[in-house]
């Protein structure tokens, strides 16, 4: 009986995923603040104040990098993506940033 219940649960899960047909990764952030970023002036603390905790952090070409992003894919429609990648100088100011959105 247990294998029938497990099989039924797997079928129900597969049907739910097929019907939903979408996935979301990341989290929302305040995109209206992007135009306030100034290269060489805006600090890590100010970026964190404007956008919150980054979704991902890392190092790119020796520079600390913070990524803010929300990515939503759907089997039945177009993808909706928004991301902001901020790179910092050694002194903690913004060295560069890239903002992209499909909206």
C-alpha positions as CSV (number, residue, x, y, z in Angstrom):
1,X,0.0,0.0,0.0
2,X,2.9,2.4,0.8
3,X,4.3,2.1,-2.8
4,X,0.9,3.0,-4.2
5,X,0.7,6.1,-1.9
6,X,4.3,7.1,-2.9
7,X,3.5,6.7,-6.6
8,X,0.3,8.7,-6.2
9,X,2.2,11.5,-4.5
10,X,4.8,11.5,-7.2
11,X,2.2,11.7,-9.9
12,X,0.4,14.5,-8.1
13,X,3.7,16.4,-7.8
14,X,4.6,15.9,-11.5
15,X,1.1,17.1,-12.5
16,X,1.4,20.2,-10.2
17,X,4.8,21.1,-11.7
18,X,3.5,20.7,-15.2
19,X,0.4,22.8,-14.6
20,X,2.4,25.5,-12.8
21,X,5.1,25.4,-15.5
22,X,7.2,28.2,-13.9
23,X,10.1,28.7,-11.6
24,X,11.4,31.8,-9.8
25,X,14.9,32.3,-8.5
26,X,16.3,35.3,-6.5
27,X,14.3,38.1,-4.9
28,X,12.8,41.5,-5.6
29,X,14.8,44.6,-5.1
30,X,14.1,48.4,-5.4
31,X,14.9,49.0,-9.1
32,X,14.0,52.7,-8.9
33,X,17.3,53.3,-7.0
34,X,19.5,52.2,-9.8
35,X,19.9,55.7,-11.3
36,X,21.3,56.9,-7.9
37,X,24.5,54.8,-8.2
38,X,27.5,56.9,-8.9
39,X,30.8,55.2,-10.1
40,X,33.6,56.0,-7.6
41,X,31.2,57.6,-5.1
42,X,28.5,55.2,-4.0
43,X,29.7,52.9,-1.2
44,X,28.9,49.3,-0.3
45,X,27.0,50.6,2.7
46,X,24.9,52.9,0.5
47,X,24.3,50.0,-2.0
48,X,23.1,47.8,0.9
49,X,20.9,50.6,2.1
50,X,19.3,51.1,-1.3
51,X,18.9,47.5,-2.3
52,X,19.2,45.4,0.8
53,X,21.2,42.2,1.2
54,X,22.5,40.9,-2.2
55,X,21.1,37.7,-3.5
56,X,24.6,36.5,-4.5
57,X,28.1,37.7,-3.7
58,X,31.4,36.8,-5.3
59,X,34.7,38.0,-6.8
60,X,35.1,39.0,-10.5
61,X,38.5,40.0,-11.8
62,X,39.6,40.5,-8.2
63,X,36.8,42.8,-7.4
64,X,34.0,42.1,-4.8
65,X,30.7,41.7,-6.7
66,X,27.2,41.8,-5.4
67,X,24.3,40.6,-7.5
68,X,20.6,41.5,-7.0
69,X,18.2,39.6,-9.2
70,X,14.9,38.0,-9.7
71,X,14.5,35.5,-12.5
72,X,11.1,34.0,-13.4
73,X,10.7,31.4,-16.2
74,X,7.5,30.0,-17.5
75,X,6.7,27.2,-19.8
76,X,3.7,29.1,-21.1
77,X,5.0,32.6,-21.5
78,X,8.0,34.8,-21.7
79,X,10.7,34.9,-19.0
80,X,10.8,37.9,-16.7
81,X,14.2,38.8,-15.5
82,X,15.7,41.7,-13.6
83,X,19.2,41.9,-12.3
84,X,21.8,44.3,-11.0
85,X,25.5,43.4,-10.7
86,X,27.6,45.8,-8.7
87,X,31.5,45.6,-8.6
88,X,33.4,47.4,-5.9
89,X,36.8,49.0,-5.8
90,X,39.3,48.2,-3.0
91,X,38.1,51.3,-1.1
92,X,34.5,50.0,-1.1
93,X,33.1,52.4,-3.7
94,X,31.3,51.2,-6.8
95,X,33.8,50.5,-9.7
96,X,31.0,49.5,-12.2
97,X,27.5,48.1,-12.4
98,X,25.2,46.5,-14.9
99,X,21.4,46.7,-14.8
100,X,19.2,44.5,-17.1
101,X,15.5,43.8,-17.2
102,X,13.0,42.3,-19.6
103,X,10.2,44.5,-18.3
